[in-house]
Each structure stands twice: as C-alpha cells, then as structure tokens.
Amino acid sequence: MTTNANETAPADPFSQILPFNPYDPVFLDDPYPTFQRLRDESGPVISAIPGMWLIIGHKEVSSLLRDNRFGHGDAALVASQITEDAEGNIVKPFIYMDPPDHTRVRSLVGKAFTARTVEAMRPRARELVRELIETALAKSDGPVDLMAELAFPLPSVLIGELLGVPSQDLERFRSWSKALGRGLDPDFLLTPEEIQTRNEARSEFDAYFADLAERRRAEPAGDLVSALVAVEDEGDRLSRSELVAACRLVLSAGNVSTAHLIGNGTLALLRHPDQLAWLRANPGKVKQAVEEMLRYDPPVQLTGTRVALEDGEAGDHPIKAGEAVVLFVGAANRDPATFPDPDRFDLTRESGGRNLGFGMGIHFCLGASLARLTTQETIDELIRLDLRLADDNPSHAANLILRGLDELPVHMSRAETPA
C-alpha cells in the first residue's frame, strides 16, 4: 500500500534545513538507512543551517538531554505549543519549561501521577485489550485494522478513564487526541486545515478540563484530575492553567505515542517471525520485548528542539549560546557505536546502551510507565493469537516528531489449541 504522505503535507518544507525530505514515502517507510548514511557522511553531529545542529549520535543525544546548559529559553521555537486560556492565562506544558519552573510543576504533577497509580491500572488495561480483541474478532472473517480496532482506542479509553472523562465523552476525547497528536509538529509542517483542527481541539479540551477541575475541586473522585487539584507541596499548588496544560500533555503526547508503540512493535514482530516465535515460547519476557520494540522503531523520533542557554558543545562541536540543537532519538537508538548490529530486531538483546525512546534527564517522559504497561498488556494478548500481515507495507502517517502507522491490516484468529 502506498503512503498518503504527499497528499497531506508540503512536498519538502525542510529542503533548506534537513539533508533529507521527512515526507518522502521511502523515508516514512524506513528512515533508518537515511540516518546511517548521514552518520557515515557527517558523523553524529550535523550542521544544518547557521545556528542549527542535528544530533543523531546516541552518546551526543544522551549527553545533551542531561545538560542543563540546553533548554527551551523563551520557548520561541515551540511557540505553537503554547496558548492562552479564556482568561488570558498562559497554558504551557511543563515539557517546554526550564528549571526552576519545570522542577516545580513536574514535581507537583509527579505527586499525583505516581508509579502506584499507573500500576493499579494494569488489570483494567488487560480487560480493555481483551474486550477490544473480542470485538475485532467478531466483526468479520476478513482483515482487521489493528490500529483502528485496538492500538488507537485502547490508550484513549485508558487515559480518558485515568483523567476521569465520563464514558459518554470518550468519543470527543478521541477526536481531540488525534488532532493534538498531529499538532505536535511545528506549524510550518502542517496544513492550514490541520492547524485549525488542532487549535479548535485545544480550545475545546482546555475549556472541558478547566470545568472538570472545578467540579473535582467541589466533589473529588478517584481520578487523576482530582489528584492534580488536591496535590500540594509546602503550600504550593498547581494553577488552573498548569493543571489543564498537564492534562493536555498526558493526552497529546501519551495517547498517540502509545498507540504508535503498539503498532510499530506489532509490525516488527510480524515482520520477524523468528522473534514472534521466541516471544510466544517465552511470554514472561514481554517487558524485555517491549524495550527492544521501543529501541528498534520508537514512536517519538525526536524530542523537539533545544536552545543553548550558554556556550556548550555537542560531541566535539562547540555550540554557541542561542544556537539550536534538534535531537533525533530514533537515529540515536540505531547508533552502531552503542548498539551492536543496530538494525537487527532482537528481543534477546542485552548489550548496548539505554534506549532513548522516552528521553532522558529532567524531561524523561512522565507517562513512560503507563505507555510501557499498556503496550506490555497488548503484546501479551496478541501473541496468543494467530496473526498475519494482510499488507506487507502498511502506510505510515506523515509526521516528523511521531512515527507510526495510519493502519495495520492483519488476519487475526484464535490460535488453535494443541491436541
């Protein structure tokens, strides 16, 4: 199946910045040979245009993610992700903040979004996976689109329930999720229609959760919004705009990236039947398998753009204050200097460095544990089925920051029980 990338995005909006076209169908299908070519030609740090550097080496990306000399500064490079609410308050997700603001807000959100809170959702995640699989199996004898039937609805329902969204509002919630996920790309990469859809979704989402927060303040419930309303540290609390921004971040970053981790990981398994057979024989290794899926084809391909807040360096290259660095974690996860035979999908992989699929340092993804849990439960159920690709080349979405499938048609049936 051919990708629809050229129908939804400009032909080559990065022609003066990137040494590749991110919307080229060949690149969308498999960007990793391009990254390897760039490593061979230019090394791990590439000068794109004056004042902007592309970082594709694992060692260099890891270092910059932990280096407080690099941050968002005035956030001019991510201005499209920052809005105002109806009262004129700035709504700015904390991933676009630098310390000390980032430290304060993330600490407060983290008190509500605990590991115990996430792990308590595992039984519900397993239940939802089974329900969605049963529904998909009952629909027809033909191919099933695993993205539409499982990967996309699962995290949206789970995150919706985590936030306390009533079941009757979940369809609206899914619509917002899709628009906000696509809208993570910079505005100049989006069509006017996509920008309008994203902005409308933001306004509706922010108004909805501002109202929900007020209701939970009056009548707390056992959900994340109630916890965010109540969280306090030495008298400090989240403002309403900070709370809404945190909820938006959970939705826009967590929902679509989890769906794409499920899709990318399942596609990798189906394209490597030896690895699928190994996992079926070793179902207790699902957590390990998900980590290799995250390394091999991560849903988040770059962590956004950082600015040098003071003079620094990337590898052996000096970076001047005010210059920008774009961190390609997808390329870093295939760096042969860190991962032996990096293009091999190997669920038994033990050597190599830490995969950067969820980032590193102070901006490490707060929702990583929920994404991992959701994907683990999904893969654990899928390997119990007979699965075959119905399309050897499913289409990838025309996104730069997020990498994932528009659809994943599979033949799916219950595995026969040995006599």
N, C-alpha and C positions, 0 to 999 in steps of 0.2 A: 504494500500500500504506500502510495507516495504521500509525503508530508504536505500539510497545507500551510507551511510557514510563509511562503511568498504571497499568500492571499491575505495574511493578517498583519504583516509588518512591513516596514520600509525595506527596499531591496538591500541596501547596505549603509545603514546610518552611521556605522563606525569606521567607514572607509578611511578616514583621516586620523583615526586613533588606534584601532586594533590592527594587528597584522593578519587578520582573518575576518571573514564575514560570519557573525554568530547566527545569522538566519539562513546560511547556505544549507540546503537539505542534507548534504553529506556531513557537515559539521553537526547538525542537530541529531542525526542518527548516531554518530560516534565522534565526539570531539577529541578523544584521547590521542589519536595519531597526530592531530594538529599540535597538541601540546608537546608531544615528544619531538616533533620536527622543530618547534620553537626552542626547546631545550638544547637540541643538537646544534642549532644555528646561533643562538644568542645566549645560552646559559639560563640560570634560574631567575635573573632579574633583567627586564627588558625595558628600554627607554621607548615609550610610546610616542608622545609628543612632548615638547618642552614643559616641564613641570608635572609630568605624569609618568608613573612607572607601573609596569605589570609584573607581579611577583608570582612565579609558578613553581618554585622550588619548595620542598617540604620544610627543610631547615630554615629557609628565609621566611616563609609564611608563618611558621610556628613562632619564630623569634619576634616578628612584628606584632603578632596577636598578643604577645605578652609584654610588649614595650610601651610603657605609658607616655613615651615621647610622641606617640602616634595616637590620634583620636579623631573626633569629629569637629572640634573647634566651634565655629559659629554655625555649623551644620549646613552651610550653603550648598554642599554637594548632595545633600539628602533633603533639600527643601521641599520636594514634592511629597515627602512622607510626614510633614509637619503641618498641622492645620489649627484652626481656631474653632471653639465651640460657639454656641448661640450667644453666650455671654461675653465673648471676646477673649476667653482664656486659651492659652496655647495648649494644644493637645500634642504631646511629643513623646513617643515611645522611648523607654529608657535605654534601648539599644543605640539610640542616636545621641546619648548624653555622655559627657566625660565626668570623671570624679571632680568634685565631691557629690554633684547631683546624682550621677549614676549610682554611686555607692549607696546613697540614702534610699533612693526609690527601689533599687533592686533588692536591698536588704528587707525593706518592708514587704514587697511582693513575695520574696522568698519565704517569709514567715508564714504566709498563707498557702503558698504552693509548695508544700513540703513533700519529701520522699514518701512519707507515710500516707499522705493524701493521695498521691499518684498510685502507689502500690495497692491501696484499697480499691482501686478501680479495675484491677485485673479480672476478678470474676465477671464484672459487667462487660468488659471488653470481650472476654471469651464467649459470653452469652450472645452478644451482638454479632460477633463473627459467625457463630453457628446459625443464628437466625437469618442473616443475610445470605449465607451459603445455601441454606434450605430454600429460601425464596428463589434464588438464582437457579437451583437445580430443578425446581418445579415449573419454571417458565416455558421451556421448550426443549426439544432434542437437538437444536442447532447450537452454534457457537454462543458463548456468553461473554459480554464485555465486562471483564473483571474490574476495570476502573469504575464504570458506571454502577455496577451491581454491588461492589464491595469496597474498593480502595477509597473512593470519594465519600460515600455515605458514612462509612464506619467512623472516621475521626470527627466528622462534622456532628454526628449524633453524640459521640462520646464527649467531645469538648463542649457541645451545647449543654449536655446534662451536667458536666463539671461546673459550668458557669451558672447554671440554674435557669436555662431557657425552657419555658413550657413547651410541651410536645407540639402544640398547635402552631408554634412559631418557628419550628425547626426548618421548614421549607424556606422561609425568608432568610434564616441563618445560613443555609447552604448557598443561597444566591449571593449574599454578602461575602461569604468565604471565597467564592470563585473570583469575584470582582476584586477583592482586596489582595488575593494572592497574585493575580495577574498584574495588579498595580504596584507591586514591589519594584518592578523595573523602572528605571528613570523615565521621565515624561517623554523625552525625545525618542524613546524606543517604542512608544505606544501610539496607537491611532487616536484621533480626536474622540471617536466613539468609546474607546477603552478608557480614556481619561475621564470622560463624562460619567460613564458607568461606575468607575471606581470612586469618583467624588460623591456621587449620589449614594453609593453604598456606605461610604464613610459617614456621611451626614445622618443617614438613617440609623446606622449602627450606633454612632455616638449618642444620638438622642435616645435610642432604645435603652442603652446601658446606663445612661445618666438617670433615666427614670427608674430602671430596675434597681440601681444602687440606692435611690431614695426609699423605694419600697422595702428593700432589705434592711435599711437602717431602722425603719419603723418596725418591721417584722422579720427578724433574721431567720434564715433557713440553712439547711446543711449543704451549702454550695460555696463555690469559690468567691462569688461576688459578696456574699455575706461575710466571708473571712477577710476579704480585702477591705470592706467597710470597717470591720472591727479591729484590724491589725494596728498595733501601736508600739512605738519604741521610744521610751523616755519622753513621752508626751507628744511625739511626732506622729502624724498620721498622713495617709495619702490624701491629697486634694481630690476633688471630684474629677478634674481633668486628668490627673495622674492615674486614677483608678480606671477611667474609661480608656486611656491610652494603653494600660496594661492588658485590659480585656481585648482590645483591638489587636494587640501584638499576639496574644495567645491564639486568636482566630486566624489572622492573616498569615503568620509565619508557621504556626503549629499545624494547622489543618491541612493545607495543601502540601507542605513538605512531608508530612506523614503519609499522605495518600501516594505521593511520588516515591517514597522509600518502599512502600509496599509494592507498587507497580514495577519499579526498577529492579527490586530484589527478586520478585517472582519471574520477571522476564529473564534475568540472569540464570536462575535455576532451570528454567525450561530450555534455555539455550545450551546448558551444560548438564546433560542427563546423568553424567557420572557423579556430579556433585549432588544432584537431586537424589540419586540412589543412595549416596553416602548419608545424606541427612535423614532419609527415611529409615536407614539402618541404625542411625544414631540420633533419635529425636530429642534426646536430652541435651544435644549440642545446639539447640535453636538459638540461644543467646549469642554463642560464638559465631554462628552462621550470619546472624543479622549484622554483626560488626564487620564481617567481610563484605556483605552487601553494601553497607554504608561506605566502606573504603572504595570498593570497586566502581560504584556508579552512584555517587551521593546526590540527593535531591537538591541540595544547596551547592551550587557550583562556585559561587564567590560570595564573600562575606560583606560585600559592599566596599566603599572607598574610604580610606583613612587619610587624614592630613597630618603632615609632620608639624607638630606643635612647637618643635625646636629642631635644630640640626640633629640629624641622626644618620643611620645607614641601613641599607638592605644588602646583606651579604657583604661584598667588597665595594659596594657602590655608595658613595656619600649622597644623602638626601637632605636638601636644604629645607629650612623651615618654610612652610606654606606650600610645599610640593605635595602631590597626592600619590598614594600607592593603592593599587587595586589588587586584592588578594584572592587568587584563584585556588580555592581549596580542592576543587575537583582535579586540577592539574597536580597539586601537591600530593594528593592521595595516590597518584600513579608515578611518583618520582622514583626512578630506579636506584637513586643514591640512598634511598631509605627503605624501599620495599623490593626485595629480590623478585625478579620476573613479575613486575607490577601489573602487566596486562593479563596475567593468569588469574582466573576466578577460582580461588582455593579456600574452601571452608575449613580446612585444617591448618591454615596459615598461622604460624606462631612468631616468625621472625619479622623484623621491621619496626618502625616507629608507631607512634599513636596516630590513628586516622583522625582527620580534621573535619569530618562530616558535620559535627555540631560546633565547630570552632574550638577556641582555647582561650584561656586567660579570663579577664574580668567580664568579657562578653560571651562566655560559653553559654550555649543555648539553655535557658531555664527550663524549657519544655522537653529536653532531651530524654529524660526518663520516661515521660508519657509516650513520646514517639517510639522509643525502643519497646516499651511494654506492648503498645498496640500492634506493632509490626511482629513482635515475637508471637503473640497470640494468633495473629492471622496466618503466619507461615506455619505454625504448629498444626493448624487445622487444614491448610491447603495441602500439605504433604501427605495427608491421609486420603486424598482423593486421586483419581486418575485425571491428570491434566495434560493437555497437548495444545501447542500453539495452533490457532486457526489462521494466523497471518504471521509469516516469518519476519516481517518488517513493519510492526505497528508504528503509527505516526507519533512523533514527539511534538510537544507543544512548543510554540515559537516564543520561548522565554530565554532570557540571558541569565538571570540570577538563579531561578529554579529550573531544574532539569527533570522532566517527567513525560509520561505518555498521555496523549489525548484519549487513547483507547487501548485495550489489551484483549482482543478476541481469543478465547480459548474454548476448546472442547473439554467439558468438565462432567465427570460422572463419579459415582461412588466406586471406590476400589473394591474389587472382588475379594471376598474373604477366602483364604486358602482352605481347601477341604481338610 
